[in-house]
Amino acid sequence: MSDGESAQTHTEAAPLADVFWSFLKIGGSAFGGSTQAMMHREVVERRKWVSDEAFLAGLAISQVLPGANPVNLALYMGMKARGGPGAVVAVTAMIIPAFCIIMLMGYGYRQFSGLPITHFILGGVAAVGIGATLAVGAKVSSKLPRDVLTFLIGLTVFLAVGVFRWPMLPVVAIAVPLSIGLAWLHVRGAK
Amino acid sequence: MDNRLLGLFLVFAPLSLLSFGGGQAIVADIQYQTVELRGYLTNQEFADMFAISRAAPGPSTLIAALIGYHVAGLTGALVACFAIYVPSSLLVYGVSNWWQRNKGSPLKSAIERGLAPVAVGLIFAGALAVIRAAKVGPLEIATILLCCALFYFTKVSPYLVVLSAAAAFAAAFLIR
């Protein structure tokens, strides 16, 4: 990993307390703001734990691999700052603010779930969430390569999990290697 | 109680490794397992939890913590949170070094290219699962379409949209 690290980053020295406070701050700013921008300012510009190049690699890994994007980012940056312990501390600190807020909301839900208006309002909020999910799906779809196989894989996964309601694990366990294998043939063929 | 904690772990730990792009990809299976397979939640409760997780700040995978809290209190929330984050984190941890060492590897482009259509299929399946669980009437359908267009074409703040929708639905409930 040394080639991604430039001389201006001082990784070994990062105290765990600093890692904790930095990521608690980033986690706390999750309201509306862009986590990526906030993260960059803190770990690249202010703390100098991570080089720009390593930061970009972290963005790519966080998006491609499973897991929540901000949590993966925190793990990667924490690891760069202070190895394994840094990763554990960064992820924990990153989740704490959002976890506390969602627990409060869960508590509030328990208090008010007896009222019909609660479900009606949450139905409206769920509709917003469904709309947002469809928009994300449409955005990602529009960036897919335009070929029949890609379309068929997406459609088959949707039908299997969404319409036929097959369990996700076996469907994905078959679809992912197959899809990566086909993409591999395509990438090799393009050379 | 202990069975429920173990159950929560068994629901969320495998899904952790399937959460490509975050929580939206696994919504369909969360609904299937917690409502239909294990009966931890009703469809109404599931739809409510989905709504709350979307209104809350932070990653949408925190729906696991919310369901854990509802099923088995604070311990349940912590167990579900652990289960949803640890497996994917271990994977990211393991892959990170390899990833940076192999900058232009064709396998990397193949992985990126190959995962995208699977993730898209799962995202749409998740939307369908919530539509099925929620009571969707004409007002909800209009909201879904409006918000889909809003989020696709503009960069409007999601919190502003959530607050407006909550206010509009509260008003609609009181008027009728």
Interface residues (C-beta under 8 A of the other chain):
Chain A: M1 D3 G4 G27 A30 F31 G32 A54 A57 G58 A60 I61 S62 Q63 V64 L65 P66 G67 A68 N69 P70 V71 N72 L75 Y76 M79 G84 A87 V91 I95 P97 A98 F99 I101 I102 M103 M105 G106 Y107 Y109 R110 S113 P116 I117 T118 H119 F120 I121 L122 G123 G124 V125 A126 A127 V128 G129 I130 G131 A132 T133 L134 A135 V136 G137 A138 K139 V140 S141 K143 L144 P145 T150 F151 I153 G154 L155 T156 V157 F158 A160 V161 G162 V163 R165 P167 M168 L169 V172 A175 V176 S179 I180 G181 L182 A183 W184 H186 V187 R188 K191
Chain B: P14 L15 S16 L17 L18 S19 F20 G21 G22 G23 Q24 A25 I26 V27 A28 D29 Y32 Q44 E45 A47 D48 M49 F50 A51 I52 S53 R54 A55 A56 P57 G58 P59 S60 T61 L62 A65 L66 Y69 H70 L74 A77 C81 Y85 S88 S89 L91 V92 Y93 V95 S96 N97 W99 Q100 R101 P106 L107 S109 A110 I111 E112 R113 G114 L115 A116 P117 V118 A119 V120 G121 L122 I123 F124 A125 G126 A127 L128 A129 V130 I131 A134 K135 V136 L139 E140 I141 T143 I144 L145 L146 C147 C148 A149 L150 F151 Y152 S157 P158 Y159 V161 V162 A165 A166 A168 F169 A170 A172 F173 L174
